[in-house]
């Protein structure tokens, strides 16, 4: 059994009831089409809280009009089945229709401004408040997806305010997203512990992602070059190769040879996400690459 | 007696204790140097909650480096006396030292970036998350104070997250600020009722402001032109003058004749704060003007 709530006020009511019983609330924000990676986040949340809420909401605010919002996969029924299969299950699924619909808030028009930068502007009834983590959101994925982290930080703020969790779990597969949320929580004084959970991989090493479903078997085979080359780079670093240009070149070469189109391949400081030339402290090697019409991201922490 | 708390965690603890007792918490955010206007906000908060918290914090985040942060008046001892004089008093005063000091958060340098746009960048230990209400914050005060509302929205988010109030009271003297906060609360799904309290005026009609203390007696006399001309405009509108250009011109003329330097004098829709040419619905006439080195704001709602 799992409780599904789609109304904001009902969600708050649930949280308040839990809180008044002294229960710690864990939140796992997702966009649905769940896989074993998400389920590992749920398990992690269980380890840090008494009750676990999973939100399922494809957030239009983090997609540009030219991105894949309309083809983002979904399977609500399957998601619920999977969540019920987790040992301990989940206590509530928050599944809102539209987090940007304020109903009576329409004392101003649904103004499609001169520059529509995110999908939310099309059906937002005047939503105009955005949260930005202005340094961490600039590099890596922020370069090719300029509204992405603004959208993520904003919807996570909304979810935090609605669900009011004590703990929130994010996957380190979306490394930059995890760091952005951590920084946001610190800077805006949310009283929430943010936990980063390790990347979950299929047996062949491919990092799990809802978007993997769009890969043809052939593309999927080629996409393994990401993880393989990152593992090789990690091993080379352990063997003394600390020149980031060399490490980057070998990863770029390997992925390109396999037919992937590199968006970025960068070695950055684990906290500041600033580019590093020589590995001196803990870094993370972050990659984004296209295989056909599918953009995949992956990363590897290197702690020498 | 009043409890003064300066530590964030202690503040949270207080709020949680109140909440667990089923008490509704009212918050009045202030920058100190309190006057009767602030005390009227406290009374308003009392009407909507069981316990009242007043925050006293001069927020560097809303000042540009060229603004009057360093000369902003303060009198903490006097403030406490005044708060104790309010019938019912206040239950707690939150008086933090520096809301942007994250202590151990310094895994990155205190980076003074190429463009220092707010006073927070000088002592923020890497604070980089900002909340913006992107349409409402553009006009009126937003034009001459480009970081002001970003700073206000951000610090109010922080205060909301620390104090966790059910109700927050803002003065309608800062009309745009009140609307910005209302919109932010809606857009970010804060579960907080935002109340706008009427402008409090001295006997001579001057809107109360902490900055009035910087006016010479002569400047103060001249500054009365703001309220006088606004009252005259309201009366003219009631008598059928709905042409905003005419109304604006007479206010600008009156204030300029008195020796004031107009920053803006605009008639805008009460909700969208968009400029209006002809009064057809509820509007607010907003004015900002300099008298010597003091910038004063005032406004008048016109409900025909």
Interface residues (C-beta under 8 A of the other chain):
Chain A: X8 X12 X20 X99 X102 X105 X107 X108 X111 X126 X127 X128 X129 X130 X131 X132 X133 X134 X135 X136 X153 X154 X157 X158 X161 X162 X183 X184 X186 X187 X188 X189 X190 X191 X271 X272 X274
Chain B: X8 X12 X20 X99 X102 X105 X107 X108 X111 X126 X127 X128 X129 X130 X131 X132 X133 X134 X135 X136 X153 X154 X157 X158 X161 X162 X183 X184 X186 X187 X188 X189 X190 X191 X271 X272 X274
